[in-house]
Amino acid sequence: MVSHRIVSGIVLIAAIIATMFIRWFFNIMIVSFIGIGLWEFFTMLEKRGINIFKYVGICIGIIIPMSIILHFETTKGWEFLFIVVVLLFLFMMQFKGRKYSGVTVGISTTLFGILYVSWFMSFLIKIRYLDNGVALLAAVIFITKAGDIGAYFIGSRFGKTPLIPQISPKKSVEGALAGLLFSMLAAIAIKPFLGLSYLHLAIIGICLGVIGQLGDLSESLIKRDCQVKDSGNILPGMGGILDEIDSLLFTAPAFYFYISIISR
């Protein structure tokens, strides 16, 4: 399983690296990841017995990255306008129904899935569109995955103190600290490519290290609630797309906003 995990991780990271230099190719890959991630998320909820709007949610979720790619912005805060429109649309779909039990949960979880998977992951496209976007994109992926790798290997070898066993029994305090250290070292190591000060790099490394692990734990919480081991089985030894990008879903928006603030 460990060898499968390593191979799947290398293949996925290699695919991202290979496509990030070609914008349209990278966009297609991220949109595909979003579509698969939404499918996995909504499928988990169906196993939980929640009646969600699976196909509508996937279609709406794909519109978000496509609007960024096509530079479609009706207003400065168009994302929030879009959320309101989607919410109204989901309510309208229920007006013709005859059974209203579970409507609130279905609408809420569908909207949450769109925000959690589609909107969060779309920040990778936004990062790619920034000045020096390729280097910034490589940075957030490298820092995040370095933390994942450090937490996994150090935790599996030396981890003895459970972190939050009721959510993820295999995660340890030792692994969490190692992941944080690996993220910080990775951030400092890429100084020649970003040109940021060591202070900014240290802040980025620590923040992404913490946020990335929160993203991992958050997906573990969702899987625990849905009583599934993995979000899917598309990646041998690693599970689904969500299992591999769960930390990036949180670190990408945080990194984007931090870079946008310090670049002003």
TAKA-V63589 format. One record per pair of residues at least 4 apart in sequence whose C-alpha atoms are under 6 Angstrom apart, sorted by the first residue. I is the first residue (numbers start at 1). GAP is how many residues later the second one is. Records with the same first field share a line. If there is no record, write none. Layout:
I->GAP ; GAP
This chain:
1->236
4->4 ; 232 ; 233
5->232 ; 233
8->227
10->4
14->4
19->6 ; 7
20->6
33->4
34->84
37->204 ; 205
38->20
39->4
40->191
42->12
45->5
46->4
48->178
51->55
52->54 ; 58
53->4
57->4
61->53 ; 57
63->4
65->57
67->4 ; 5
73->5
74->4
105->4
112->4
113->4
114->4
115->4
116->4
117->4
118->4
120->129
121->128
123->129 ; 130
124->128
127->6 ; 10
128->5 ; 6 ; 9
129->4
133->4
138->4
139->4
140->4
141->4
142->4
143->40 ; 43 ; 44
146->36 ; 37
147->32 ; 33 ; 35 ; 36 ; 62
150->4 ; 28 ; 29 ; 32
151->4 ; 24 ; 25 ; 27 ; 28
152->4
154->4 ; 21
155->4 ; 17 ; 19 ; 20
159->13 ; 15 ; 16
161->11 ; 12
162->10
163->8 ; 9 ; 10
165->4
167->54
180->29
182->4
183->22 ; 26
184->18 ; 21 ; 22
187->14 ; 18
188->13
191->4
198->4
201->4
203->4
204->4
205->4
207->4
208->4 ; 43
211->40
212->35 ; 39
214->4
215->31 ; 32 ; 35
216->30 ; 31
220->4
223->4 ; 5
230->9
231->9
232->7 ; 8
233->6 ; 7
234->6
235->4 ; 5
242->4
248->4
251->4
259->4
